[in-house]
Amino acid sequence: MGNCQASALIDRHGRMIWACVPRVDGDPVFSALLDHAAFDDPKARGFWAIELEDCASISQHYIRNTPILVTRLSDNRGNACDIIDFCPRHRAKGRMYRPVAFARIVRPVSGSTRIRVRLRPTTAWNAEAVPITYGSNHIRMVLSYMAMRVTTDAPIGLISQESWFRLESDLHFFMGPDESFSDALRPAVERMLNDTILEWQLWVRGLAIPPEWQEAVIRSAITLKLCQHEETGAIVAALTTSIPEHADSGRNWDYRYCWVRDAYYTVEALNRLGALDVLESYLAYLRNIVDGAKGGHIQPLYDVRGNATLTEWEATSLPGYRGMGPVRVGNAAYEQVQHDAYGQIVLSSVQAFIDQRLLRMAGNADFEALEAVGERAWSVYDQPDAGLWELRTRAHVHSYSAVMCWAACDRLSHAAEALGRPDRAAHWAQRAAAMKERILASAWRAESNAISANFEDDARDASLLQLIDLRFLAADDPRFLGTLAALEADLRRGNDMLRYSAPDDFGEPVTAFNVCTFWLIEALHRTGRTQEARALFEEMLSRRTAAGLLSEDIDPASGELWGNYPQTYSLVGIINCAVLLSKPWSVAR
């Protein structure tokens, strides 16, 4: 759940186990996701549990077309209650109200329910105890970065000692900054709930979704929206850090930052649904990044406020997901050279020169700023980089990065045409043509009948499936068909697609990368294998969590999901494939 400022993960028992404040990349006030302690351990912390005595069954669902979660707890004697979890998000006083706050409502459903509330926050990445004081109607928690307050109409004394008590009527909890709650709690929280439901349902109503797989598309779109830090427009790759790519792999990374590449794929998918608010906000963020670079090097990622330094360190006070550390904070990939970012900046921006629906269309000043990005792409496209998979100990001239730089120049010619500047359009088109010739000459391997992952040898990389989406090659081009066959032979594992199969800094890859499987589905459809593509897409949808979401990776042998969650790449794949494969509305109506 979230509101584009704060976010949280709720487990299958209705416990809040992950939430960072004051932003998605902040310190977790609830960190049990990365702690291996049992929840019944008196020393366990990092969670907010609301429990039913003798609970026998639990069910969960989202309120339709919202990220508002309802958890029903039931026992075997007919007693039941609901927990409604949400982050307030609605219009108030001429602006969007989206505080760093979490609201919980507990409603009795039937019988004589008895509940217990266990509020055990963490701070300083679980390295310090949290001082907690209790007032007549609030609980105050002093965290290392801010103080927070839970205002409630529940019995404070019983909560303080974690006692069981009878749930006689609705209870309300509002956890936010340490300020007095200015309104009467019950009507205010109920009003927030109703207004938040309406805000999300109106947003969903404006989406242009396909007739098939609507539920999957809507849930993916809502969650991608939650991954945007609306204050600045930044889009994070995931809401978590350090969920390993597979068991005990050490491939534990912090994804709570804005990758230029991941954000491009996110806005591209949401554009296909008409969610232009996300694009417009992100372009504002991107313009600040480009201005700050002054025509020079663009990092692969920045934090949600646009800060460039993301020093990576290990939080040793947390053992990690299922005890599989390390827990990393920050990401050293910010120091890497990844040339594909130049293409993704232009690809994200070019729509603003063409789409008249936008509140702010791009003009000549924007074009000239992007030309500096294009010049950079032109100068580095055939130079080594770390590549989109962010290899830490080696560099190559990666074909994907080179093609993305080509895309920067190619799309700049389109932007120039839209602005009525034929001289600049011709200039960038000539550059793009020269780059394409060089890339094909350097990456094509006649002996393999395939394009290589890099200019130096003959390697396979699933990113080359993107050559048709980027319009570098046509779907019926023999060179793409040969590349597709080679990629399937080397990287496909049944219904799953690896990124690459060669050993990297951590050994041989074990899990498949979910977005690569979605790229395969797109390629299968576009090359005429539509029935196979639809079957594979249905298989991927069946692997979603109970919340309808996907993480980054999947184990081809066990089918178990791994990696940070929810992963924007994977949700993008759901949207793109559904739009591509669905029958049209003209047939469905």
PAKE-206019 format. One record per residue (C-alpha): x, y, z. Coordinates in steps of 0.5 Angstrom, whole numbers, plus 500, padded with zeros to 3 digits. Last residue first. Example, Ala and Ser with C-alpha at 12.3 -4.5 7.8 and 13.67 -1.06 7.14 Angstrom:
<rs>
527498514 525491516 
</rs>
This chain:
<rs>
464490446 470485446 471485439 472493438 475493445 481490442 484483443 489483448 496481446 500487446 496491451 497485456 504484454 506491456 502491462 505485465 512487463 512494466 510490473 516486472 521492471 517496477 519490482 514490488 519487491 526486491 529479489 526472489 520468487 519461487 518457481 522451484 526449478 526456474 527460480 524467479 527474479 525481480 518481484 511480482 504483484 497480484 497481492 496474492 503473489 504473482 506466478 499465475 500471471 507469468 503462466 498466462 504470459 507464456 500461454 499468450 506468447 505461445 499462441 502469438 508466435 508470429 515474430 511480434 508475439 514471440 518478441 513480446 513474450 521474450 521481453 516478458 521473460 526478460 522482465 522476470 529475471 531468471 534465477 541461478 546466475 553463475 558466479 558472483 562477479 559474473 559467470 555466463 548465462 545471461 539475463 535468464 528467461 523462464 518458461 522452460 529455461 531460456 538463456 542459450 537456445 532462446 537467445 540464439 533463436 532470438 538473434 537469428 530472428 533479429 538478423 533475419 529482419 521480420 521483427 524489424 531492427 533498431 525499432 526500440 521495441 525491435 531491438 529489445 530482445 537484445 536485453 536477453 544477453 548472449 555472448 560472441 566476443 568484443 563488440 558486446 551482447 552479440 547479434 546472431 547468426 552464430 558464425 555471422 556474428 553481428 556486434 561490430 558491423 551492426 553497431 557501426 552501421 547503426 551509429 552512422 545512421 543515428 548521426 545522419 538522423 541527428 543532423 537531418 533533424 537539426 536542419 529540419 527544425 520544425 519543432 516536431 521534426 527536431 523531436 523526431 531527429 532527437 529520437 534517432 540520436 537517443 536511440 543510437 545511444 540506446 543501441 550502444 548500451 544494448 550492444 555493450 562495449 565491455 567493462 568488468 568488475 562491478 557488472 551493472 546489468 545495464 552495461 558496465 561501460 566500454 566505448 562505442 556509444 560514448 561520443 554520440 551519446 554525449 552529443 545526444 545529452 547535449 542535444 537534450 538541453 537544446 531540445 528543452 530550450 526549443 520547446 517541450 509541452 507542459 500540460 500534456 495532451 498535445 503529445 509531440 515534443 513531450 513525447 521525446 522526453 522518456 526516449 531522450 533520457 533513456 538513450 543517455 542512460 544506455 551509457 552506463 559508467 558506474 559510480 551510482 552502482 555503489 548503491 545505498 543501504 545493504 543488508 547482507 544478509 540471508 537471515 530469511 531476509 537479512 540479519 539486521 544489526 549489520 546494516 551494510 554500506 553503499 554511498 549513494 552520492 548523486 542527490 536528485 531528491 529521489 536518490 540518483 541512478 545510472 549517472 549522467 556524465 556531461 551536458 551540464 549534469 545538473 541541468 540533465 538531472 533537473 530536467 529528469 525530475 520535471 520529466 518524472 512529474 509529466 510522465 506520472 501524470 500522463 497515465 494514458 495506459 500506454 504512457 504507463 508502460 513507457 513511464 515505467 520503462 524510462 524509470 528503470 533506465 534512469 534508475 531512481 532509488 529504493 533498489 538497495 542490493 542483495 546479490 549475496 547469493 544465500 538463496 536467490 536474487 536476495 531481498 536487500 532493499 525494498 520499495 522497488 526501482 524508484 520513480 522520481 517525480 520530485 514530490 510525487 516519489 513514484 513507486 506508488 504509481 507503479 503499484 497502481 499500474 500493476 494492480 490495474 493491469 492484472 485486474 484488466 487481463 483482457 479488455 485493454 486499459 486506457 486509464 482515467 478510471 484508475 485515477 478516479 478510483 484512486 482519489 475516491 478510495 483516498 477520500 473515503 479513507 480520509 473521511 473515516 480517519 477524520 470522523 474517528 480522530 476528531 480533528 487537529 491530531 497533535 504533531 509528532 509526524 504520522 501514525 493514525 490508528 482507529 478502532 471500530 467498536 467493542 473489540 475486547 482486549 488482549 494485552 500488549 503492555 503499552 497497548 492495554 494502557 493506550 486503550 484504542 482511540 488512536 494517535 500514533 506519533 512520530 519523532 524524526 531521524 533517530 526515531 523518538 516514538 510517541 504513543 497517543 490518546 492519554 499519552 504514552 512514551 516510546 524511546 526506540 532502541 538502537 541498531 535496528 536500521 537506525 530506528 525500529 518500531 514495535 507496536 503489538 496490538 492484541 485483539 478479542 472478538 465477541 462475534 462478528 465483523 469488528 472493525 480495526 482501522 489503520 492509517 499510515 503517515 508521511 503525508 499525502 494531501 494533494 493540493 487545493 486545500 485538500 485532494 486525496 492520499 492517506 496511506 492505507 490499511 483496513 484491518 477486519 474482525 472475526 469471531 464465529 467460534 473457529 477464529 477469523 481475521 480479515 485483512 483489507 488493503 487499500 492500494 485502490 481499484 477495488 478495495 484490496 483483498 486479504 484472508 486470514 484463518 484460525 485466529 485464537 485471539 485476533 492480532 494487530 501487529 506493527 513490526 520491527 521488533 523481536 525481543 519477546 519472540 513471538 514474531 520469530 527473528 529473521 529480520 529483513 522483513 521485520 524492518 518497521 521504522 525503516 530508515 529512508 529511501 522510501 521517504 520520511 520514513 521507511 516501512 516494512 513489516 506491517 502485520 496483517 497475517 499475510 504480510 503488509 508492506 509499507 509506503 510513504 510519499 507516493 501514497 502507499 500500500 
</rs>
